[in-house]
Amino acid sequence: MKAIIVEDEFLAQQELSWMIKQHSQLTIEATFDDGLDVLKYLQTHQTDVIFLDINIPSLDGVLLAQNISKFAVRPLIVFITACKEHAVEAFELEAFDYILKPYQEMRIVTMLHKVENTLQQAKLHTAPDAIRPQPRTVNLVKDERIIVTDINDIYYVEAHEKLTFVYTRREEYVMSMTISEFCSRLPKDAFFRCHRSWCINLSKIREIEPWFNNTYMLKLRDRDFQVPVSRSKVKAFRQLMGL
């Protein structure tokens, strides 16, 4: 059972980590002090429970939880805060629990047992070979805002060294990750990595034009741009498109 802690006060983070290790079987995979870093982490990692402070930099805990609530597979969220006034907001977001600071050890122990029981029950009711549903939205970043975007709104993805440019019909987004990392979040039945530098939404192809060396150039709906199919991907592309 995996957990992450999001807490910008170092001593509070250390205290909670100690109690989790002492009183549960949860494994703390990572700790964060910034909400935006958490969202980036969750784009490529899965976790079972998030211990989430509300007053954190970049993206506060409530906004972060709102983004996470749109995930197809959602981790449990336990809010940790010194403020009582966010309780109603927390439970509107279906938070698993709400822990006030300063921590009371018995309250933490009770909450941890509840978390473990819930995760174990969920595991028992999940078939061993069950496949987690592929998320139908992806979080894109623009001007430090996080835009929850429907997968089908993405037309194509382009690699620029360690950055990835994501194009919708009218917008362009820059993601701080490799194209391989980003494409791993896209459903394989809808997107095709047609080139080491490009990945395309198959439903957005308007025209397949023969190109040099038996390759293809793909013209897109609604955008004046063409995406190449590399020689190494031609065979797979032909099979996929029934050519």
C-alpha positions in Angstrom: 0.0 0.0 0.0 1.6 3.2 -1.2 1.3 6.7 0.3 2.6 10.2 -0.3 2.8 13.1 2.1 2.2 16.7 1.0 3.2 19.0 3.8 5.4 22.1 3.6 6.2 22.2 7.4 9.3 20.0 7.8 8.7 19.0 11.4 5.0 18.2 10.8 6.1 16.2 7.8 8.6 14.3 9.9 6.2 13.6 12.7 3.5 12.3 10.4 6.0 10.1 8.6 7.2 8.6 11.9 3.6 7.8 13.0 2.7 6.2 9.7 5.8 4.0 9.8 5.2 3.1 13.5 1.5 2.3 13.2 0.8 1.0 9.7 2.0 -1.1 6.8 1.8 1.9 4.4 5.0 2.6 2.4 5.8 6.3 2.0 6.8 6.6 -1.6 7.5 10.3 -1.6 7.1 13.6 0.3 6.3 17.0 -1.2 6.0 20.6 -0.1 4.5 22.0 -3.3 1.1 21.2 -4.9 2.2 21.5 -8.5 5.0 19.0 -7.9 2.4 16.5 -6.6 0.3 16.8 -9.8 3.4 16.3 -11.9 4.3 13.2 -9.9 0.8 11.7 -10.2 1.0 12.0 -14.0 3.5 9.1 -14.0 3.0 7.4 -10.6 0.1 5.7 -8.8 -0.5 5.9 -5.1 -3.2 4.5 -2.8 -3.4 7.4 -0.3 -2.4 11.0 -0.1 -1.9 12.8 3.2 -2.6 16.4 2.1 -2.0 19.7 3.8 -4.3 22.4 2.6 -2.0 25.4 2.9 0.8 24.5 0.5 2.6 26.6 -2.2 1.7 26.8 -5.9 -1.5 24.8 -5.8 -3.3 24.6 -2.5 -4.6 21.3 -1.1 -8.3 21.9 -2.0 -7.5 22.8 -5.7 -5.1 19.8 -5.8 -7.9 17.5 -4.5 -10.3 18.9 -7.1 -7.9 17.9 -9.8 -7.4 14.5 -8.3 -11.1 13.9 -8.0 -11.3 13.9 -11.8 -8.9 10.9 -12.1 -10.4 7.7 -13.3 -8.6 5.9 -10.4 -8.6 8.1 -7.4 -6.4 7.6 -4.3 -7.8 8.2 -0.8 -7.2 11.7 0.4 -6.7 12.5 4.0 -6.5 16.2 4.7 -4.1 17.4 7.3 -4.5 21.0 8.4 -4.5 23.4 11.3 -7.7 25.0 10.0 -11.2 23.8 10.8 -13.0 26.0 8.3 -12.1 23.8 5.3 -13.8 20.7 6.7 -17.1 21.1 4.7 -15.1 21.8 1.5 -13.0 18.7 2.2 -15.9 16.3 2.6 -17.7 17.8 -0.5 -14.6 16.5 -2.3 -15.2 13.1 -0.7 -12.1 13.3 1.3 -11.5 10.1 3.3 -10.7 11.9 6.5 -9.8 15.2 8.0 -7.0 15.5 10.6 -6.4 18.6 12.6 -3.0 19.8 13.8 -1.3 19.5 16.2 -1.5 15.7 15.7 -3.0 13.5 18.3 -1.3 10.1 18.1 -4.4 8.0 18.9 -6.4 10.0 16.3 -3.7 9.2 13.7 -3.7 5.5 14.7 -7.4 5.2 14.3 -7.3 6.9 10.9 -4.4 4.6 9.7 -6.3 1.5 10.7 -9.3 2.8 8.8 -7.2 3.5 5.7 -5.6 0.0 5.7 -9.0 -1.7 6.1 -10.5 0.3 3.3 -7.6 -0.5 0.9 -7.6 -4.2 1.9 -11.3 -4.4 1.2 -10.9 -2.7 -2.1 -8.2 -5.2 -3.0 -10.3 -8.2 -2.1 -13.1 -6.9 -4.3 -10.8 -6.4 -7.3 -10.0 -9.4 -9.5 -6.3 -10.2 -9.6 -6.1 -9.7 -13.3 -8.3 -6.7 -13.4 -7.1 -3.8 -15.6 -7.4 -0.4 -14.2 -9.5 1.8 -16.5 -7.5 4.2 -18.6 -8.0 7.8 -17.5 -10.1 9.9 -20.0 -8.6 13.2 -19.0 -5.1 14.5 -18.7 -3.7 17.5 -16.8 -2.0 20.1 -19.0 -0.1 23.1 -17.7 -0.3 26.6 -19.1 0.8 29.8 -17.4 1.1 27.9 -14.1 -2.6 26.9 -14.4 -3.6 23.3 -14.6 -6.1 22.6 -17.4 -8.0 19.3 -17.0 -8.3 18.2 -20.7 -10.4 15.5 -22.3 -8.1 13.0 -24.0 -9.9 13.4 -27.3 -9.2 17.1 -27.4 -5.5 16.4 -28.0 -4.5 16.3 -31.7 -0.9 15.4 -31.5 2.2 15.5 -29.3 5.7 16.6 -30.2 9.0 16.0 -28.5 11.5 18.9 -27.9 14.4 17.3 -26.0 13.2 16.8 -22.4 10.0 18.8 -23.0 6.8 17.7 -24.7 4.5 20.0 -26.7 0.9 19.1 -26.6 -1.5 20.5 -29.2 -5.3 20.7 -29.1 -7.4 22.4 -31.8 -6.5 25.9 -30.7 -4.0 25.7 -27.8 -0.4 24.6 -27.3 0.9 23.3 -23.9 4.5 22.6 -22.7 5.0 19.7 -20.4 8.1 19.2 -18.3 8.6 15.5 -19.2 9.7 13.4 -22.1 7.3 12.3 -24.9 7.6 8.7 -23.6 6.5 9.7 -20.2 3.6 11.8 -21.5 2.4 9.2 -24.0 2.3 6.5 -21.3 -0.7 8.4 -19.9 -2.6 8.3 -23.2 -4.9 5.4 -24.2 -3.1 3.0 -26.6 -6.3 2.4 -28.6 -6.6 6.1 -29.5 -3.0 7.3 -29.9 -0.2 6.0 -32.0 3.5 6.9 -31.6 4.2 7.4 -35.3 7.7 8.7 -34.9 10.2 9.0 -32.1 9.3 12.8 -31.9 5.5 12.6 -32.6 2.5 10.8 -31.3 -0.9 11.3 -32.9 -4.6 11.0 -32.1 -5.8 8.5 -34.7 -9.3 10.0 -34.8 -7.8 13.4 -35.9 -6.2 12.0 -39.1 -7.9 13.6 -42.2 -5.6 12.3 -44.9 -2.8 9.8 -45.3 -0.4 10.9 -48.0 2.4 8.6 -49.4 5.8 10.1 -48.8 9.5 9.4 -49.4 10.9 5.9 -48.8 7.4 4.3 -48.6 6.5 6.3 -45.5 3.5 8.6 -45.0 2.7 12.1 -44.1 -0.5 12.6 -42.0 -2.8 15.6 -42.5 -5.0 16.5 -39.5 -8.5 17.7 -39.2 -8.9 21.4 -38.2 -5.1 22.1 -38.1 -2.8 23.1 -40.8 -0.1 20.8 -39.8 1.3 17.4 -41.0 2.8 14.6 -38.9 5.3 12.1 -40.4 5.3 8.4 -40.0 8.8 7.1 -39.6 10.1 4.1 -41.6 10.3 2.0 -38.4 6.6 2.7 -37.7 5.2 2.2 -41.2 4.4 -1.6 -40.8 2.6 -1.1 -37.5 0.8 1.9 -38.9 -0.4 0.0 -42.0 -1.7 -2.8 -39.8 -3.4 -0.4 -37.5 -5.1 1.5 -40.4 -5.8 -1.6 -42.5 -3.6 -0.4 -45.4 
